[in-house]
Amino acid sequence: MNKGFGGMGMNNMLNQIKKIQKEMQKLQEELENKTVEVSLSGGAITVVANGKKEIISIKIDREIVDPEDIEMLEDMVLAAVNEALRKADEMVTSEITKLTGGLNLPGLF
């Protein structure tokens, strides 16, 4: 009987992997419904992203729209989107860490 893998038999290890795969699939579905929100400039721009790292919405306050300075608006939107995606990535990583107990399992997401 091979007790490699930290004293865990091969069948036990395979069962654990299958269990984690099922839990990961469930987590992926849950993450579609979890969101993060980023607001810049006192709420002038708000971006919402989900756990699939998709942008759900972008809201821009009319007060900051200056036809003479579209570049500033573009920069602000870009910054808000990048921050929302960064926060979504952090959320996903945190949820995966909870599930795997901190095991480094490359390629899960």
Secondary structure, DSSP 8 states (H G I E B T S, - for coil): ---HHHH--HHHHHHHHHHHHHHHHHHHHHHTT-EEEEEETTTTEEEEEETTS-EEEEEE-GGG--TT-HHHHHHHHHHHHHHHHHHHHHHHHHHHHHHHTT---TT--
